[in-house]
Amino acid sequence: MSAADERQDAVVIGGGFYGAAIALYLARRRGFRRTLLVEREAALLSRASYNNQARVHNGYHYPRCLTTAYRSRINLPRFVQDWPQAVKRDFTALYAVARRNSRVTARQFERFCREIGAPIEPAGPELRGLFEPQLIEAVFRVEEYAFDSTALAAWAGRELEASAVQVRLGTRATAVSRGPRNVLRVALRPERGDEERVDCRYVFNCTYSGLNQLLTDGPDHHAGLKQEIAEMALIEAPPALAGLGITVMDGPFFSLMPFPARNLHSLSHVRYTPHLHWEDAAGIDPYRKLEGYPRTSRFDRMLRDVGRYLPAVLDATYVESLFEVKTVLQKNEGDDGRPILFERHPGLPGCFSILGGKIDNIYDVLERLEDAL
């Protein structure tokens, strides 16, 4: 094992959107001159930042968690202003409420939207006509967008280079420990070459599903996470649905959303998208579980059920499915809330674990960083 030549101000572990944004914040806002960003994949933003629904939330998704809904309402306009090149706005967003098995009625949903200040209006006859009226109580036009993860990846690459953030791709962080003189020591294992150590003042663990697998400062400081292997089907939407983003809620229903990175639509279903789930624990590597999973698609079952509510979707063309590990806080399974996790590690002063369930949560993270540093 060889020691790194130069001590870093900070090491950010995980080159997804959060990791890139935090590294840039440290370099630009906090004046860190030596920041290292470590990513195990061969490219930035290529895992959870890419393999997801690509939705920029505006609160509608969370009628059972007002805090999450309200934060989305605050963060969406900021995200659109800061990353306009990555935001797709040229589609009509619809939310429909099912007559049966929904946890909210149409009237409750409309009142919820008014309370959080989210734009909503009844859809016109042509849009309502896309849905099976015996199964759908009401259809609303709303204001919600999608993001292009490839555009965000291009932005991250440019800005990290311009800000002199060192980026190490194809490199795994395997451990964080306390070094001499109260520094933090990060063990790195590149795909090629010898394992090395980097000493630094701060560590930001942004590894998402690998959050608990990296740190070894005791089980009392491990986050309570639920891991899930999830399937996101990519389709060519039929002409009748091509310019739409549709969510039927609130229960065992589905979403059909533009997926700008591929100029396709994603199809997800609350019942069929989750394939396998488990409680996160030390020694259960979520990445290895995903690698060994057979990835048999459930698209046919998704399509049959979605077609009952939205008959035009039966003419969609299946392209492929994206499989990824989805990570959520166990405490929010009941209310569907998506707060950030921002955890200090008492045994490793200067080390933070950070998890967010939505892309717009980045502003909540940066606010916590402002306080913490």
C-alpha positions in Angstrom: 0.0 0.0 0.0 1.4 3.4 -1.0 0.5 6.7 0.5 -0.8 9.5 -1.6 1.7 12.3 -2.4 -0.5 15.2 -1.3 -3.0 15.6 1.6 -6.5 16.6 0.4 -8.8 19.1 2.0 -11.7 16.8 1.3 -12.5 13.4 -0.4 -15.9 13.0 -1.8 -16.8 9.4 -2.4 -19.4 8.7 -5.1 -19.5 10.5 -8.5 -23.3 10.8 -8.9 -25.1 14.1 -9.0 -24.8 14.6 -5.3 -21.1 13.8 -5.1 -20.4 16.1 -8.1 -22.5 19.0 -6.7 -20.9 18.7 -3.2 -17.4 18.6 -4.7 -18.1 21.8 -6.6 -19.6 23.5 -3.6 -16.5 22.7 -1.6 -14.2 24.1 -4.3 -16.2 27.2 -5.1 -18.1 28.2 -2.0 -15.8 26.9 0.7 -12.5 27.6 -1.0 -11.2 24.0 -0.8 -8.1 23.9 -3.1 -7.5 20.2 -2.9 -10.7 18.2 -3.4 -10.7 14.6 -4.6 -13.9 13.0 -6.1 -13.7 9.2 -6.3 -16.1 7.1 -8.4 -16.0 3.3 -8.8 -17.6 3.4 -12.3 -15.9 4.5 -15.5 -18.1 7.6 -15.9 -19.8 10.2 -13.7 -23.5 10.0 -13.0 -23.8 6.5 -14.5 -25.6 4.6 -11.8 -28.5 5.8 -9.6 -28.3 9.3 -11.2 -29.0 7.7 -14.6 -31.1 4.7 -13.7 -34.2 6.4 -12.4 -37.4 8.0 -13.3 -35.8 11.3 -14.2 -38.5 13.3 -12.5 -38.0 16.8 -11.2 -40.6 16.8 -8.4 -43.0 19.6 -7.7 -44.7 18.1 -4.7 -47.5 16.2 -6.3 -46.1 12.8 -5.5 -46.2 13.2 -1.7 -49.8 13.9 -0.5 -49.0 11.8 2.6 -45.8 13.8 3.5 -46.4 17.6 3.5 -42.8 18.3 4.4 -41.4 16.5 1.4 -44.0 18.0 -0.9 -43.3 21.5 0.3 -39.6 21.2 -0.1 -40.1 20.0 -3.6 -42.2 23.1 -4.3 -39.4 25.3 -3.0 -36.6 23.4 -4.8 -38.0 22.9 -8.3 -37.8 26.5 -9.5 -34.2 26.7 -8.2 -33.3 23.5 -10.0 -34.8 24.7 -13.3 -32.9 28.0 -12.9 -29.6 26.3 -12.1 -29.7 23.5 -14.7 -31.9 24.7 -17.6 -29.9 22.8 -20.1 -30.8 19.5 -18.4 -34.5 20.2 -17.8 -37.2 18.9 -20.2 -40.3 21.1 -20.0 -42.0 20.5 -23.4 -44.5 17.9 -22.3 -47.9 17.9 -20.6 -47.8 16.5 -17.1 -50.9 14.7 -15.8 -51.8 13.2 -12.5 -54.9 10.9 -12.3 -56.6 9.6 -9.2 -57.9 6.0 -9.3 -61.4 5.2 -8.1 -60.3 2.2 -6.1 -57.4 1.4 -3.9 -56.1 5.0 -3.9 -55.0 6.4 -0.6 -56.4 9.9 -1.6 -59.5 10.9 -3.4 -59.6 13.4 -6.2 -61.0 16.0 -3.9 -58.3 15.4 -1.3 -55.6 15.5 -3.9 -56.8 18.8 -5.3 -57.0 20.3 -1.8 -53.5 19.1 -1.0 -52.1 20.8 -4.1 -53.8 24.0 -3.2 -52.3 23.8 0.3 -48.7 23.5 -1.0 -49.2 26.0 -3.8 -48.7 23.5 -6.6 -50.4 24.5 -9.9 -53.3 22.2 -10.8 -56.4 22.3 -13.1 -58.8 19.7 -14.4 -57.7 18.1 -17.7 -59.8 18.8 -20.8 -62.0 16.2 -22.4 -59.4 15.0 -24.9 -56.9 14.2 -22.2 -59.5 12.6 -19.9 -60.5 10.5 -22.9 -57.2 8.7 -22.7 -58.2 7.1 -19.4 -60.7 4.3 -18.6 -63.5 6.3 -16.8 -64.7 3.4 -14.7 -61.2 3.1 -13.1 -60.2 6.8 -13.0 -62.0 9.3 -10.8 -60.3 12.5 -12.1 -57.4 13.7 -14.3 -55.5 16.9 -13.6 -53.0 18.9 -15.5 -50.0 19.8 -13.4 -46.6 21.5 -13.7 -43.8 19.0 -13.4 -40.6 18.3 -15.4 -38.0 15.7 -16.3 -34.2 15.9 -16.3 -31.6 14.6 -18.7 -28.9 12.8 -16.7 -26.5 12.8 -19.6 -26.7 16.6 -19.8 -26.0 16.8 -16.0 -23.0 14.4 -16.5 -21.6 16.7 -19.2 -22.1 19.7 -16.9 -20.4 17.9 -14.0 -17.3 17.0 -16.1 -16.9 20.5 -17.4 -17.3 22.3 -14.1 -15.2 19.9 -12.0 -12.3 20.3 -14.4 -12.8 24.1 -14.4 -12.8 24.1 -10.6 -9.6 22.0 -10.3 -11.4 19.1 -8.6 -9.4 16.0 -9.1 -11.6 13.1 -10.4 -10.6 9.5 -10.0 -12.8 7.2 -12.0 -12.7 3.4 -11.8 -11.6 3.7 -8.2 -13.2 2.3 -5.1 -13.0 3.7 -1.6 -12.7 0.6 0.6 -12.4 2.1 4.1 -12.3 5.4 6.1 -10.3 5.5 9.3 -8.7 8.0 11.7 -5.1 8.7 10.8 -2.4 10.4 12.8 -2.8 14.0 14.0 -6.7 13.8 13.7 -6.7 13.5 10.0 -9.0 11.1 8.1 -7.5 8.3 6.0 -9.3 6.9 3.0 -8.2 3.6 1.5 -8.6 3.6 -2.3 -8.5 0.6 -4.7 -8.2 1.5 -8.4 -9.1 -1.0 -11.0 -5.5 -1.1 -12.0 -2.6 -0.5 -9.7 -1.9 -0.8 -6.0 -4.1 0.2 -3.2 -3.3 3.6 -1.8 -4.2 5.9 1.1 -5.3 9.5 1.0 -5.2 11.7 4.1 -7.8 14.5 4.3 -9.6 16.8 6.7 -13.1 15.9 5.5 -14.8 12.9 3.9 -18.3 13.0 2.3 -19.8 9.6 1.8 -22.2 10.0 -1.2 -22.3 6.3 -2.2 -26.1 6.0 -2.1 -26.8 2.3 -1.7 -23.3 1.7 -0.5 -23.6 4.2 2.3 -23.3 1.7 5.2 -20.8 -0.6 3.5 -18.0 1.8 3.6 -17.7 3.1 7.2 -16.7 1.0 10.1 -17.3 3.3 13.1 -19.8 0.9 14.7 -23.4 -0.3 14.1 -24.9 2.4 16.2 -24.1 4.9 13.5 -25.3 3.0 10.5 -28.3 4.5 8.8 -31.6 2.5 8.8 -31.9 1.7 5.1 -34.1 -0.4 2.9 -32.5 -1.7 -0.3 -34.5 -2.7 -3.3 -33.6 -4.0 -6.8 -35.9 -2.0 -9.1 -36.7 -2.3 -12.8 -37.4 0.8 -14.9 -38.7 -0.2 -18.3 -37.9 2.1 -21.3 -40.4 2.3 -24.1 -41.2 4.2 -27.3 -44.5 5.7 -26.4 -47.4 5.5 -28.9 -48.3 8.8 -30.7 -51.3 9.4 -28.4 -49.0 9.5 -25.4 -45.7 10.8 -26.8 -46.0 14.3 -25.4 -47.3 13.3 -22.0 -46.0 12.5 -18.5 -48.6 10.5 -16.6 -48.9 9.4 -13.0 -51.8 7.4 -11.6 -52.0 7.5 -7.8 -52.0 7.1 -4.9 -51.4 3.4 -4.3 -50.4 0.3 -6.4 -50.3 2.3 -9.6 -47.8 3.6 -12.2 -46.0 6.4 -13.9 -45.2 6.9 -17.6 -42.5 9.7 -17.8 -40.3 11.1 -20.5 -36.7 9.8 -20.2 -34.7 12.6 -21.9 -31.4 10.8 -21.8 -32.6 8.4 -24.4 -35.5 10.3 -25.9 -37.8 7.5 -24.7 -40.4 7.1 -21.9 -39.9 5.2 -18.7 -42.6 3.0 -17.3 -42.7 2.1 -13.7 -45.3 0.3 -11.6 -45.5 0.3 -7.8 -46.2 -3.4 -7.7 -43.9 -4.7 -10.5 -40.9 -2.3 -10.4 -39.6 -3.6 -7.1 -38.1 -7.1 -7.6 -36.3 -7.8 -4.4 -35.8 -5.9 -1.1 -33.9 -6.4 2.1 -32.8 -4.5 5.2 -29.4 -3.0 4.7 -26.7 -4.6 6.9 -23.0 -4.9 7.1 -21.6 -7.5 4.8 -24.5 -7.5 2.4 -23.1 -5.7 -0.6 -26.0 -4.3 -2.6 -23.8 -3.9 -5.8 -23.0 -7.6 -5.7 -26.6 -8.5 -5.1 -27.5 -6.5 -8.2 -24.7 -8.1 -10.3 -25.9 -11.6 -9.4 -29.6 -10.9 -10.0 -31.1 -12.5 -13.1 -32.9 -9.3 -14.3 -35.9 -11.0 -15.8 -38.2 -8.2 -16.9 -41.7 -7.8 -15.6 -42.6 -5.4 -18.4 -45.4 -7.6 -19.7 -47.1 -7.5 -16.3 -46.6 -3.8 -16.0 -48.1 -3.2 -19.5 -51.2 -5.3 -18.9 -52.1 -3.6 -15.7 -51.3 -0.1 -17.0 -53.4 -0.8 -20.1 -56.5 -1.2 -18.0 -56.3 2.4 -16.9 -54.6 3.8 -20.1 -55.5 1.7 -23.1 -53.3 3.6 -25.6 -50.2 2.4 -23.8 -50.8 -1.1 -25.2 -49.4 0.1 -28.5 -46.0 1.0 -26.8 -42.8 -0.6 -28.1 -40.6 -2.1 -25.4 -36.9 -1.1 -25.7 -35.1 -2.4 -22.6 -35.2 -2.3 -18.8 -32.8 -0.5 -16.5 -32.1 -2.3 -13.2 -30.6 -0.5 -10.2 -30.5 -0.7 -6.4 -32.9 1.8 -5.0 -32.3 3.0 -1.4 -34.8 4.6 1.0 -34.8 5.4 4.7 -36.8 2.7 6.6 -38.5 5.3 8.7 -40.2 6.9 5.7 -41.7 3.7 4.1 -45.1 4.4 5.6 -45.5 8.0 4.5 -43.5 8.0 1.3 -41.5 11.0 2.5 -38.1 11.6 0.9 -36.0 13.7 3.3 -32.2 13.8 3.1 -30.0 11.9 5.4 -27.1 14.0 6.6 -25.2 12.1 9.3 -22.1 13.0 11.2 -19.9 10.2 12.4 -18.8 10.8 16.0 -16.0 8.2 15.7 -14.7 9.9 12.6 -14.8 13.7 13.1 -15.1 15.4 9.8 -16.8 12.5 8.1 -20.4 12.8 6.8 -22.8 10.4 5.2 -25.3 12.0 2.8 -28.3 10.4 1.1 -31.1 12.0 -0.9 -34.1 10.3 -2.5 -34.8 13.0 -5.1 -32.6 15.1 -7.3 -34.0 18.4 -6.0 -33.0 17.4 -2.5 -29.5 18.7 -3.4 -30.5 22.2 -2.0 -31.4 20.7 1.3 -28.0 19.0 1.4 -26.1 22.2 0.6 -28.0 24.1 3.3 -26.9 21.4 5.8 -23.4 21.6 4.6 -23.4 25.4 5.0 -24.3 24.9 8.7 -22.0 22.0 9.3 -18.8 23.7 7.8 
